[in-house]
Amino acid sequence: MELPKRAGSSPIAVELEEGKKYAWCACGLSESQPFCDGKHKGSGMVPQIFTAEKTATKYLCSCKQTKNNPFCDGSHK
């Protein structure tokens, strides 16, 4: 299987909490998209860990082609 696997065709809106750490799925295998559930183990890939700068709705990438991990940059189009 070639990774990352495309997990969707549009961004996923999530409410992030200021100061909270998140693990964005970079491999596309997680069943809890857009967040990591550990399915990457053994693939050589790791999640993108980030801390929310403020509480807000953000759009996280599900196609895994973004150049602005973990945020959608329109690459799915």
N, C-alpha and C positions, 0 to 999 in steps of 0.2 A: 504494500500500500504506500502510495506517495503522500507525504505530509508536507504542509498542512492540508487537511481535508476541508473542503468548503462546507461550512455548517449551515449556511443560509444565503439568501440572495438580497437581504436588506438589513439595515442596522437594527439593533435591539435597544429599545429605550429602557434605561434603568435609572432609578433614583439612588444616587450616591450620597453618602453621609460624610460631611467634612471630617477629616482626620482618620477615617476608617481605611484599613488596607484591604485591597481586593486582589484576586488572582484571576486575570483574564486568560481564557483558554487560547493558546496559540496553535495547538495542533489540530483543532476541529473535531476531536473525538469525544469531548465531554457531552454527557447527556444533560448537563445543567447549563447550557449555553446562556450567556456568553462567558460564564465563569468555569474555572477548572474544577473537575471532580476526580482528578488523578488518573484518568484513562491514558495519559501520555506515557506512563511508566514503561520503560524499556524501549521507547521510540527515539530517544536522544533529544527530544524537545522538552522545553520547560515552559511553565506559564509566565506571563508578564505580570509581575507584582507592581502595584501602584497604590498610592495613597490619594484619596479624593481631596482636592484643594478646598472645595466648598460643597455644601449640600445643594444639589441641583440634579435635574434630569439630564443625562448625557446619553449619547447614542454610540454604543459599542459595536465594533465590527464583528460580523458573523461570517463574512466570505474569507477572512484571514489573509486578504491581499493588501490591506491598508499599509500605508507608509508612515502612519501616525498611531502606532499601537498604543493603547487598545481602542482608540476612537476611530469611528468611520470617517473616511476621507473621500467616499464616492467611488472607490475602485470597483465595487460590485456592478457598476453600470456597464 
